[in-house]
Amino acid sequence: MPSKAELRGLVRARCGQISPQERRSLDRILIERFLALPEYLNARSVLLYAGVEPEPDTRPILEDALSRGKRTALPKITGRGAMEARRIASPDGLVPGAFGIPEPGDGSEPVSPEEFDLILVPGAAFTRGGARLGRGGGYYDRYLPRTRGVKAALARPWEVLTDLPKREHDVNIDILITL
């Protein structure tokens, strides 16, 4: 089996073969499916992420959650391999953070991990059984064990693999939204 780094490269290369228009079209479907999930509709508190290329643009999810009055938070990198969730009031208030990823500003309210009903988890690849290949920093694998909420992920067809290398600390997702 290829290494995690090799798999990330293969998935990234496949993504590069798809036109931006086709990716946006697929992403709209994934986002519509996420927004229709009973777990999302019933969630009072959600941890989302600001998608940056090559990830789907999650801004429509952020905006929907805020418009529904859900307690909405995004990760904020607090140190090497460490993150915490911070509440947001608007996607417009996000600032460039670690790796250029938009995150809540320093004055934003922290939210404890066990408060979330639903967590949208980013990743480079997934299996239908819930295995996740992260981006390589281990931030979510350190954070997710402290949560109790349902873990969901968006995956384009080329990001769904039959098998992934798994380590003891790797955290699975509960729901995979794909095509």
Backbone as JSON Lines, residues from 0, in Angstrom:
{"i":0,"aa":"M","n":[0.84,-1.18,0.0],"ca":[0.0,0.0,0.0],"c":[0.89,1.24,0.0]}
{"i":1,"aa":"P","n":[0.5,2.25,-0.77],"ca":[1.28,3.5,-0.77],"c":[1.25,4.16,0.61]}
{"i":2,"aa":"S","n":[2.24,4.98,0.87],"ca":[2.29,5.71,2.13],"c":[1.21,6.79,2.16]}
{"i":3,"aa":"K","n":[0.98,7.36,3.33],"ca":[0.01,8.46,3.44],"c":[0.41,9.62,2.54]}
{"i":4,"aa":"A","n":[1.68,9.96,2.54],"ca":[2.15,11.08,1.71],"c":[1.93,10.78,0.23]}
{"i":5,"aa":"E","n":[2.21,9.54,-0.19],"ca":[2.0,9.17,-1.59],"c":[0.52,9.24,-1.96]}
{"i":6,"aa":"L","n":[-0.34,8.78,-1.06],"ca":[-1.78,8.83,-1.32],"c":[-2.27,10.27,-1.43]}
{"i":7,"aa":"R","n":[-1.77,11.14,-0.55],"ca":[-2.15,12.56,-0.65],"c":[-1.76,13.12,-2.01]}
{"i":8,"aa":"G","n":[-0.57,12.77,-2.49],"ca":[-0.1,13.23,-3.79],"c":[-0.96,12.69,-4.93]}
{"i":9,"aa":"L","n":[-1.35,11.42,-4.85],"ca":[-2.19,10.82,-5.89],"c":[-3.56,11.5,-5.94]}
{"i":10,"aa":"V","n":[-4.15,11.73,-4.77],"ca":[-5.46,12.38,-4.72],"c":[-5.36,13.82,-5.23]}
{"i":11,"aa":"R","n":[-4.32,14.53,-4.84],"ca":[-4.1,15.91,-5.3],"c":[-3.94,15.95,-6.82]}
{"i":12,"aa":"A","n":[-3.19,14.98,-7.37],"ca":[-2.99,14.93,-8.82],"c":[-4.31,14.67,-9.54]}
{"i":13,"aa":"R","n":[-5.11,13.77,-9.0],"ca":[-6.43,13.48,-9.6],"c":[-7.31,14.71,-9.57]}
{"i":14,"aa":"C","n":[-7.29,15.43,-8.47],"ca":[-8.07,16.66,-8.33],"c":[-7.65,17.68,-9.38]}
{"i":15,"aa":"G","n":[-6.36,17.75,-9.66],"ca":[-5.84,18.68,-10.66],"c":[-6.29,18.37,-12.07]}
{"i":16,"aa":"Q","n":[-6.76,17.14,-12.29],"ca":[-7.24,16.75,-13.62],"c":[-8.69,17.15,-13.86]}
{"i":17,"aa":"I","n":[-9.35,17.58,-12.81],"ca":[-10.76,17.96,-12.9],"c":[-10.86,19.48,-13.03]}
{"i":18,"aa":"S","n":[-11.68,19.95,-13.95],"ca":[-11.79,21.4,-14.15],"c":[-12.39,22.06,-12.91]}
{"i":19,"aa":"P","n":[-12.02,23.32,-12.66],"ca":[-12.61,24.04,-11.53],"c":[-14.13,24.09,-11.59]}
{"i":20,"aa":"Q","n":[-14.69,24.2,-12.8],"ca":[-16.14,24.25,-12.95],"c":[-16.77,22.92,-12.5]}
{"i":21,"aa":"E","n":[-16.15,21.81,-12.9],"ca":[-16.68,20.5,-12.52],"c":[-16.57,20.3,-11.01]}
{"i":22,"aa":"R","n":[-15.45,20.74,-10.42],"ca":[-15.29,20.63,-8.96],"c":[-16.37,21.44,-8.24]}
{"i":23,"aa":"R","n":[-16.61,22.66,-8.7],"ca":[-17.64,23.5,-8.06],"c":[-19.02,22.86,-8.18]}
{"i":24,"aa":"S","n":[-19.3,22.24,-9.33],"ca":[-20.58,21.57,-9.53],"c":[-20.73,20.39,-8.56]}
{"i":25,"aa":"L","n":[-19.69,19.6,-8.45],"ca":[-19.71,18.48,-7.5],"c":[-19.83,18.98,-6.07]}
{"i":26,"aa":"D","n":[-19.12,20.04,-5.76],"ca":[-19.13,20.58,-4.4],"c":[-20.52,21.08,-4.02]}
{"i":27,"aa":"R","n":[-21.23,21.69,-4.97],"ca":[-22.6,22.16,-4.68],"c":[-23.48,20.98,-4.26]}
{"i":28,"aa":"I","n":[-23.34,19.85,-4.94],"ca":[-24.13,18.66,-4.61],"c":[-23.76,18.16,-3.21]}
{"i":29,"aa":"L","n":[-22.46,18.09,-2.92],"ca":[-22.02,17.63,-1.6],"c":[-22.57,18.53,-0.5]}
{"i":30,"aa":"I","n":[-22.51,19.84,-0.72],"ca":[-22.99,20.79,0.28],"c":[-24.5,20.67,0.47]}
{"i":31,"aa":"E","n":[-25.24,20.51,-0.63],"ca":[-26.7,20.31,-0.51],"c":[-27.0,19.06,0.3]}
{"i":32,"aa":"R","n":[-26.25,17.99,0.09],"ca":[-26.47,16.76,0.84],"c":[-26.13,16.94,2.32]}
{"i":33,"aa":"F","n":[-25.06,17.68,2.6],"ca":[-24.72,17.96,3.99],"c":[-25.82,18.76,4.66]}
{"i":34,"aa":"L","n":[-26.3,19.81,3.99],"ca":[-27.32,20.67,4.57],"c":[-28.65,19.96,4.78]}
{"i":35,"aa":"A","n":[-28.86,18.82,4.1],"ca":[-30.09,18.04,4.25],"c":[-29.98,16.94,5.31]}
{"i":36,"aa":"L","n":[-28.78,16.72,5.84],"ca":[-28.6,15.66,6.85],"c":[-29.45,15.94,8.09]}
{"i":37,"aa":"P","n":[-30.18,14.95,8.59],"ca":[-30.89,15.15,9.86],"c":[-29.94,15.53,10.99]}
{"i":38,"aa":"E","n":[-28.73,14.98,10.97],"ca":[-27.75,15.3,12.02],"c":[-27.36,16.77,11.98]}
{"i":39,"aa":"Y","n":[-27.35,17.35,10.78],"ca":[-27.07,18.77,10.67],"c":[-28.29,19.6,11.06]}
{"i":40,"aa":"L","n":[-29.44,19.23,10.51],"ca":[-30.65,20.0,10.77],"c":[-30.99,20.04,12.26]}
{"i":41,"aa":"N","n":[-30.72,18.95,12.97],"ca":[-31.03,18.86,14.39],"c":[-29.92,19.38,15.3]}
{"i":42,"aa":"A","n":[-28.76,19.64,14.75],"ca":[-27.62,20.09,15.56],"c":[-27.84,21.51,16.06]}
{"i":43,"aa":"R","n":[-27.54,21.73,17.31],"ca":[-27.59,23.08,17.88],"c":[-26.23,23.75,17.81]}
{"i":44,"aa":"S","n":[-25.17,22.93,17.85],"ca":[-23.8,23.45,17.89],"c":[-22.95,22.67,16.89]}
{"i":45,"aa":"V","n":[-22.28,23.39,15.98],"ca":[-21.51,22.74,14.92],"c":[-20.09,23.3,14.86]}
{"i":46,"aa":"L","n":[-19.15,22.41,14.63],"ca":[-17.77,22.79,14.34],"c":[-17.57,22.54,12.85]}
{"i":47,"aa":"L","n":[-17.29,23.6,12.12],"ca":[-17.09,23.52,10.68],"c":[-15.64,23.89,10.38]}
{"i":48,"aa":"Y","n":[-15.29,23.97,9.12],"ca":[-13.96,24.46,8.74],"c":[-14.11,25.33,7.5]}
{"i":49,"aa":"A","n":[-13.18,26.22,7.31],"ca":[-13.17,27.07,6.12],"c":[-12.39,26.34,5.04]}
{"i":50,"aa":"G","n":[-13.09,25.82,4.06],"ca":[-12.44,25.07,3.0],"c":[-11.59,25.96,2.11]}
{"i":51,"aa":"V","n":[-10.37,25.53,1.87],"ca":[-9.46,26.21,0.94],"c":[-9.0,25.18,-0.08]}
{"i":52,"aa":"E","n":[-8.66,25.64,-1.27],"ca":[-8.21,24.72,-2.32],"c":[-7.17,23.75,-1.77]}
{"i":53,"aa":"P","n":[-7.29,22.48,-2.05],"ca":[-8.22,21.84,-2.98],"c":[-9.53,21.38,-2.35]}
{"i":54,"aa":"E","n":[-9.85,21.83,-1.14],"ca":[-11.07,21.41,-0.46],"c":[-12.29,22.13,-1.05]}
{"i":55,"aa":"P","n":[-13.48,21.56,-0.82],"ca":[-14.7,22.27,-1.21],"c":[-14.81,23.59,-0.44]}
{"i":56,"aa":"D","n":[-15.41,24.59,-1.07],"ca":[-15.67,25.87,-0.42],"c":[-16.84,25.66,0.53]}
{"i":57,"aa":"T","n":[-16.58,25.75,1.82],"ca":[-17.61,25.47,2.83],"c":[-18.37,26.73,3.26]}
{"i":58,"aa":"R","n":[-18.1,27.85,2.63],"ca":[-18.78,29.09,3.03],"c":[-20.31,28.96,3.01]}
{"i":59,"aa":"P","n":[-20.92,28.28,2.01],"ca":[-22.38,28.12,2.06],"c":[-22.86,27.39,3.32]}
{"i":60,"aa":"I","n":[-22.07,26.45,3.82],"ca":[-22.43,25.75,5.05],"c":[-22.32,26.69,6.24]}
{"i":61,"aa":"L","n":[-21.23,27.47,6.29],"ca":[-21.07,28.44,7.38],"c":[-22.24,29.41,7.41]}
{"i":62,"aa":"E","n":[-22.58,29.93,6.25],"ca":[-23.66,30.91,6.17],"c":[-25.0,30.3,6.57]}
{"i":63,"aa":"D","n":[-25.26,29.06,6.14],"ca":[-26.51,28.4,6.48],"c":[-26.59,28.16,7.99]}
{"i":64,"aa":"A","n":[-25.51,27.67,8.58],"ca":[-25.51,27.39,10.02],"c":[-25.78,28.67,10.81]}
{"i":65,"aa":"L","n":[-25.14,29.74,10.42],"ca":[-25.34,31.02,11.12],"c":[-26.77,31.52,10.93]}
{"i":66,"aa":"S","n":[-27.3,31.38,9.72],"ca":[-28.67,31.87,9.45],"c":[-29.7,31.07,10.23]}
{"i":67,"aa":"R","n":[-29.4,29.82,10.56],"ca":[-30.32,28.97,11.34],"c":[-30.14,29.18,12.85]}
{"i":68,"aa":"G","n":[-29.19,30.03,13.21],"ca":[-28.97,30.28,14.64],"c":[-28.19,29.19,15.35]}
{"i":69,"aa":"K","n":[-27.49,28.36,14.61],"ca":[-26.67,27.33,15.24],"c":[-25.44,27.97,15.86]}
{"i":70,"aa":"R","n":[-25.03,27.45,17.0],"ca":[-23.76,27.88,17.58],"c":[-22.68,27.33,16.66]}
{"i":71,"aa":"T","n":[-22.0,28.22,15.97],"ca":[-21.07,27.83,14.9],"c":[-19.65,28.21,15.27]}
{"i":72,"aa":"A","n":[-18.76,27.25,15.12],"ca":[-17.35,27.49,15.44],"c":[-16.47,26.94,14.33]}
{"i":73,"aa":"L","n":[-15.26,27.47,14.28],"ca":[-14.23,27.01,13.37],"c":[-12.96,26.77,14.17]}
{"i":74,"aa":"P","n":[-12.05,25.95,13.63],"ca":[-10.79,25.72,14.33],"c":[-9.89,26.95,14.27]}
{"i":75,"aa":"K","n":[-9.13,27.1,15.32],"ca":[-8.07,28.11,15.38],"c":[-6.81,27.38,15.82]}
{"i":76,"aa":"I","n":[-5.76,27.49,15.02],"ca":[-4.49,26.85,15.36],"c":[-3.87,27.63,16.52]}
{"i":77,"aa":"T","n":[-3.52,26.9,17.57],"ca":[-2.98,27.54,18.78],"c":[-1.53,27.18,19.03]}
{"i":78,"aa":"G","n":[-0.98,26.31,18.24],"ca":[0.4,25.89,18.4],"c":[0.68,24.73,17.47]}
{"i":79,"aa":"R","n":[1.88,24.22,17.52],"ca":[2.26,23.11,16.64],"c":[1.41,21.88,16.97]}
{"i":80,"aa":"G","n":[0.58,21.48,16.01],"ca":[-0.27,20.31,16.18],"c":[-1.46,20.53,17.09]}
{"i":81,"aa":"A","n":[-1.7,21.76,17.53],"ca":[-2.8,22.03,18.47],"c":[-3.8,23.01,17.88]}
{"i":82,"aa":"M","n":[-5.06,22.72,18.11],"ca":[-6.12,23.63,17.69],"c":[-7.2,23.65,18.75]}
{"i":83,"aa":"E","n":[-8.01,24.7,18.69],"ca":[-9.2,24.77,19.52],"c":[-10.32,25.34,18.67]}
{"i":84,"aa":"A","n":[-11.55,25.15,19.11],"ca":[-12.7,25.68,18.39],"c":[-13.03,27.06,18.94]}
{"i":85,"aa":"R","n":[-13.34,27.98,18.03],"ca":[-13.72,29.34,18.41],"c":[-15.02,29.7,17.7]}
{"i":86,"aa":"R","n":[-15.91,30.29,18.42],"ca":[-17.21,30.69,17.89],"c":[-17.06,31.83,16.88]}
{"i":87,"aa":"I","n":[-17.89,31.78,15.83],"ca":[-17.9,32.86,14.85],"c":[-19.31,33.42,14.74]}
{"i":88,"aa":"A","n":[-19.41,34.7,14.38],"ca":[-20.69,35.35,14.16],"c":[-20.94,35.58,12.68]}
{"i":89,"aa":"S","n":[-19.86,35.56,11.89],"ca":[-19.97,35.81,10.46],"c":[-18.71,35.29,9.77]}
{"i":90,"aa":"P","n":[-18.85,34.73,8.56],"ca":[-17.65,34.31,7.83],"c":[-16.78,35.49,7.44]}
{"i":91,"aa":"D","n":[-17.36,36.68,7.43],"ca":[-16.6,37.88,7.06],"c":[-15.58,38.28,8.13]}
{"i":92,"aa":"G","n":[-15.74,37.78,9.35],"ca":[-14.83,38.13,10.43],"c":[-13.62,37.22,10.55]}
{"i":93,"aa":"L","n":[-13.48,36.28,9.62],"ca":[-12.35,35.36,9.69],"c":[-11.07,36.05,9.24]}
{"i":94,"aa":"V","n":[-9.95,35.61,9.8],"ca":[-8.65,36.18,9.45],"c":[-7.74,35.06,8.95]}
{"i":95,"aa":"P","n":[-6.75,35.38,8.1],"ca":[-5.83,34.34,7.65],"c":[-5.05,33.78,8.85]}
{"i":96,"aa":"G","n":[-5.07,32.48,8.97],"ca":[-4.37,31.83,10.07],"c":[-3.23,30.97,9.56]}
{"i":97,"aa":"A","n":[-2.92,29.95,10.33],"ca":[-1.85,29.02,9.96],"c":[-2.15,28.42,8.58]}
{"i":98,"aa":"F","n":[-1.15,28.29,7.78],"ca":[-1.25,27.7,6.44],"c":[-2.16,28.51,5.52]}
{"i":99,"aa":"G","n":[-2.48,29.76,5.88],"ca":[-3.35,30.59,5.06],"c":[-4.82,30.24,5.19]}
{"i":100,"aa":"I","n":[-5.17,29.38,6.12],"ca":[-6.57,28.95,6.29],"c":[-7.3,30.0,7.12]}
{"i":101,"aa":"P","n":[-8.47,30.47,6.65],"ca":[-9.24,31.44,7.44],"c":[-9.66,30.83,8.77]}
{"i":102,"aa":"E","n":[-9.52,31.62,9.83],"ca":[-9.89,31.16,11.17],"c":[-10.41,32.34,11.99]}
{"i":103,"aa":"P","n":[-11.08,32.05,13.1],"ca":[-11.57,33.13,13.96],"c":[-10.4,33.94,14.52]}
{"i":104,"aa":"G","n":[-10.68,35.21,14.78],"ca":[-9.66,36.09,15.35],"c":[-9.36,35.78,16.8]}
{"i":105,"aa":"D","n":[-8.34,36.44,17.34],"ca":[-7.9,36.18,18.71],"c":[-8.97,36.46,19.75]}
{"i":106,"aa":"G","n":[-9.84,37.41,19.5],"ca":[-10.86,37.76,20.5],"c":[-12.09,36.88,20.48]}
{"i":107,"aa":"S","n":[-12.12,35.87,19.63],"ca":[-13.3,35.02,19.52],"c":[-13.43,34.08,20.72]}
{"i":108,"aa":"E","n":[-14.66,33.72,21.01],"ca":[-14.99,32.89,22.18],"c":[-14.63,31.42,21.95]}
{"i":109,"aa":"P","n":[-13.84,30.81,22.85],"ca":[-13.55,29.38,22.73],"c":[-14.8,28.54,23.03]}
{"i":110,"aa":"V","n":[-14.91,27.4,22.37],"ca":[-16.0,26.46,22.59],"c":[-15.36,25.12,22.93]}
{"i":111,"aa":"S","n":[-15.81,24.49,23.99],"ca":[-15.18,23.23,24.4],"c":[-15.58,22.11,23.43]}
{"i":112,"aa":"P","n":[-14.67,21.16,23.2],"ca":[-14.89,20.1,22.2],"c":[-16.15,19.27,22.43]}
{"i":113,"aa":"E","n":[-16.51,19.04,23.69],"ca":[-17.65,18.17,23.96],"c":[-19.0,18.85,23.73]}
{"i":114,"aa":"E","n":[-19.0,20.14,23.4],"ca":[-20.25,20.87,23.18],"c":[-20.85,20.66,21.78]}
{"i":115,"aa":"F","n":[-20.09,20.13,20.85],"ca":[-20.57,20.05,19.47],"c":[-21.45,18.84,19.23]}
{"i":116,"aa":"D","n":[-22.58,19.09,18.55],"ca":[-23.46,18.0,18.13],"c":[-22.95,17.39,16.82]}
{"i":117,"aa":"L","n":[-22.31,18.22,16.0],"ca":[-21.84,17.78,14.68],"c":[-20.53,18.47,14.35]}
{"i":118,"aa":"I","n":[-19.61,17.7,13.81],"ca":[-18.3,18.23,13.42],"c":[-18.06,17.88,11.96]}
{"i":119,"aa":"L","n":[-17.81,18.9,11.14],"ca":[-17.44,18.67,9.74],"c":[-15.93,18.58,9.7]}
{"i":120,"aa":"V","n":[-15.43,17.42,9.28],"ca":[-14.0,17.12,9.36],"c":[-13.38,17.15,7.96]}
{"i":121,"aa":"P","n":[-12.32,17.92,7.78],"ca":[-11.64,17.93,6.48],"c":[-10.76,16.69,6.32]}
{"i":122,"aa":"G","n":[-10.35,16.43,5.1],"ca":[-9.44,15.32,4.87],"c":[-9.02,15.26,3.41]}
{"i":123,"aa":"A","n":[-7.96,14.55,3.16],"ca":[-7.47,14.37,1.79],"c":[-8.17,13.22,1.11]}
{"i":124,"aa":"A","n":[-8.52,12.18,1.9],"ca":[-9.19,11.0,1.35],"c":[-9.9,10.26,2.48]}
{"i":125,"aa":"F","n":[-10.86,9.43,2.09],"ca":[-11.68,8.68,3.05],"c":[-12.01,7.32,2.47]}
{"i":126,"aa":"T","n":[-12.45,6.41,3.33],"ca":[-13.05,5.16,2.86],"c":[-14.53,5.2,3.23]}
{"i":127,"aa":"R","n":[-15.31,4.37,2.57],"ca":[-16.74,4.31,2.89],"c":[-16.96,3.8,4.32]}
{"i":128,"aa":"G","n":[-15.99,3.12,4.86],"ca":[-16.08,2.62,6.23],"c":[-15.74,3.67,7.28]}
{"i":129,"aa":"G","n":[-15.35,4.87,6.87],"ca":[-15.11,5.95,7.81],"c":[-13.65,6.28,8.08]}
{"i":130,"aa":"A","n":[-12.72,5.54,7.49],"ca":[-11.31,5.88,7.69],"c":[-11.03,7.21,7.0]}
{"i":131,"aa":"R","n":[-10.1,7.96,7.59],"ca":[-9.8,9.3,7.09],"c":[-8.3,9.48,6.95]}
{"i":132,"aa":"L","n":[-7.9,10.07,5.83],"ca":[-6.52,10.48,5.62],"c":[-6.52,11.99,5.71]}
{"i":133,"aa":"G","n":[-5.9,12.53,6.76],"ca":[-5.86,13.97,6.95],"c":[-4.86,14.63,6.04]}
{"i":134,"aa":"R","n":[-4.62,15.89,6.3],"ca":[-3.69,16.67,5.49],"c":[-2.25,16.52,5.97]}
{"i":135,"aa":"G","n":[-2.05,15.85,7.09],"ca":[-0.68,15.55,7.52],"c":[-0.22,16.22,8.78]}
{"i":136,"aa":"G","n":[-1.01,17.13,9.33],"ca":[-0.58,17.83,10.54],"c":[-1.02,17.18,11.84]}
{"i":137,"aa":"G","n":[-2.01,16.3,11.78],"ca":[-2.49,15.61,12.97],"c":[-3.37,16.45,13.88]}
{"i":138,"aa":"Y","n":[-3.75,17.64,13.44],"ca":[-4.56,18.53,14.29],"c":[-5.89,17.88,14.68]}
{"i":139,"aa":"Y","n":[-6.61,17.36,13.71],"ca":[-7.91,16.76,13.99],"c":[-7.77,15.45,14.76]}
{"i":140,"aa":"D","n":[-6.73,14.66,14.47],"ca":[-6.55,13.4,15.2],"c":[-6.27,13.67,16.68]}
{"i":141,"aa":"R","n":[-5.72,14.81,17.01],"ca":[-5.51,15.18,18.41],"c":[-6.77,15.77,19.03]}
{"i":142,"aa":"Y","n":[-7.54,16.48,18.21],"ca":[-8.72,17.19,18.73],"c":[-9.94,16.28,18.85]}
{"i":143,"aa":"L","n":[-10.22,15.48,17.84],"ca":[-11.47,14.7,17.77],"c":[-11.7,13.75,18.93]}
{"i":144,"aa":"P","n":[-10.69,13.12,19.52],"ca":[-10.98,12.23,20.64],"c":[-11.63,12.94,21.84]}
{"i":145,"aa":"R","n":[-11.54,14.25,21.88],"ca":[-12.14,15.02,22.98],"c":[-13.59,15.4,22.69]}
{"i":146,"aa":"T","n":[-14.1,15.06,21.5],"ca":[-15.45,15.43,21.1],"c":[-16.42,14.26,21.3]}
{"i":147,"aa":"R","n":[-17.71,14.61,21.33],"ca":[-18.76,13.6,21.43],"c":[-19.7,13.64,20.24]}
{"i":148,"aa":"G","n":[-19.62,14.71,19.44],"ca":[-20.55,14.9,18.33],"c":[-20.3,13.95,17.17]}
{"i":149,"aa":"V","n":[-21.27,13.91,16.28],"ca":[-21.18,13.12,15.06],"c":[-20.14,13.77,14.16]}
{"i":150,"aa":"K","n":[-19.28,12.95,13.57],"ca":[-18.22,13.45,12.69],"c":[-18.6,13.13,11.25]}
{"i":151,"aa":"A","n":[-18.67,14.18,10.42],"ca":[-19.05,14.02,9.01],"c":[-17.96,14.61,8.13]}
{"i":152,"aa":"A","n":[-17.92,14.15,6.88],"ca":[-16.93,14.65,5.93],"c":[-17.53,14.71,4.53]}
{"i":153,"aa":"L","n":[-17.04,15.66,3.75],"ca":[-17.39,15.79,2.34],"c":[-16.28,15.16,1.51]}
{"i":154,"aa":"A","n":[-16.64,14.32,0.53],"ca":[-15.61,13.69,-0.3],"c":[-16.06,13.6,-1.74]}
{"i":155,"aa":"R","n":[-15.23,14.15,-2.6],"ca":[-15.47,14.0,-4.03],"c":[-15.15,12.55,-4.41]}
{"i":156,"aa":"P","n":[-15.66,12.08,-5.56],"ca":[-15.47,10.65,-5.91],"c":[-14.01,10.18,-5.87]}
{"i":157,"aa":"W","n":[-13.07,11.0,-6.34],"ca":[-11.66,10.56,-6.36],"c":[-11.01,10.6,-4.99]}
{"i":158,"aa":"E","n":[-11.71,11.14,-4.01],"ca":[-11.18,11.18,-2.64],"c":[-11.67,9.99,-1.81]}
{"i":159,"aa":"V","n":[-12.49,9.13,-2.42],"ca":[-12.99,7.93,-1.74],"c":[-12.18,6.75,-2.22]}
{"i":160,"aa":"L","n":[-11.41,6.17,-1.31],"ca":[-10.53,5.04,-1.64],"c":[-11.03,3.78,-0.95]}
{"i":161,"aa":"T","n":[-10.59,2.63,-1.44],"ca":[-11.04,1.38,-0.85],"c":[-10.33,1.08,0.47]}
{"i":162,"aa":"D","n":[-9.11,1.58,0.61],"ca":[-8.35,1.31,1.82],"c":[-7.38,2.46,2.09]}
{"i":163,"aa":"L","n":[-7.09,2.67,3.35],"ca":[-6.12,3.7,3.75],"c":[-5.22,3.13,4.84]}
{"i":164,"aa":"P","n":[-3.97,3.56,4.86],"ca":[-3.12,3.14,5.99],"c":[-3.69,3.75,7.26]}
{"i":165,"aa":"K","n":[-3.72,2.97,8.32],"ca":[-4.33,3.42,9.57],"c":[-3.35,3.26,10.71]}
{"i":166,"aa":"R","n":[-3.26,4.32,11.52],"ca":[-2.44,4.27,12.73],"c":[-3.36,4.31,13.93]}
{"i":167,"aa":"E","n":[-2.85,3.93,15.05],"ca":[-3.63,3.84,16.29],"c":[-4.34,5.15,16.62]}
{"i":168,"aa":"H","n":[-3.71,6.29,16.36],"ca":[-4.28,7.58,16.74],"c":[-5.24,8.16,15.69]}
{"i":169,"aa":"D","n":[-5.36,7.53,14.52],"ca":[-6.25,8.04,13.47],"c":[-7.71,7.89,13.91]}
{"i":170,"aa":"V","n":[-8.48,8.95,13.74],"ca":[-9.88,8.98,14.16],"c":[-10.77,8.85,12.93]}
{"i":171,"aa":"N","n":[-11.74,7.93,13.01],"ca":[-12.68,7.73,11.92],"c":[-13.78,8.77,11.95]}
{"i":172,"aa":"I","n":[-14.45,8.92,10.82],"ca":[-15.65,9.74,10.74],"c":[-16.87,8.83,10.81]}
{"i":173,"aa":"D","n":[-18.02,9.42,11.11],"ca":[-19.27,8.65,11.22],"c":[-20.08,8.68,9.94]}
{"i":174,"aa":"I","n":[-20.04,9.81,9.24],"ca":[-20.86,9.99,8.02],"c":[-19.96,10.5,6.89]}
{"i":175,"aa":"L","n":[-20.01,9.81,5.76],"ca":[-19.28,10.26,4.57],"c":[-20.29,10.74,3.55]}
{"i":176,"aa":"I","n":[-20.18,12.0,3.16],"ca":[-21.07,12.57,2.15],"c":[-20.28,12.58,0.85]}
{"i":177,"aa":"T","n":[-20.76,11.8,-0.11],"ca":[-20.08,11.7,-1.39],"c":[-21.12,11.5,-2.48]}
{"i":178,"aa":"L","n":[-20.67,11.3,-3.69],"ca":[-21.59,11.11,-4.83],"c":[-21.71,9.67,-5.18]}
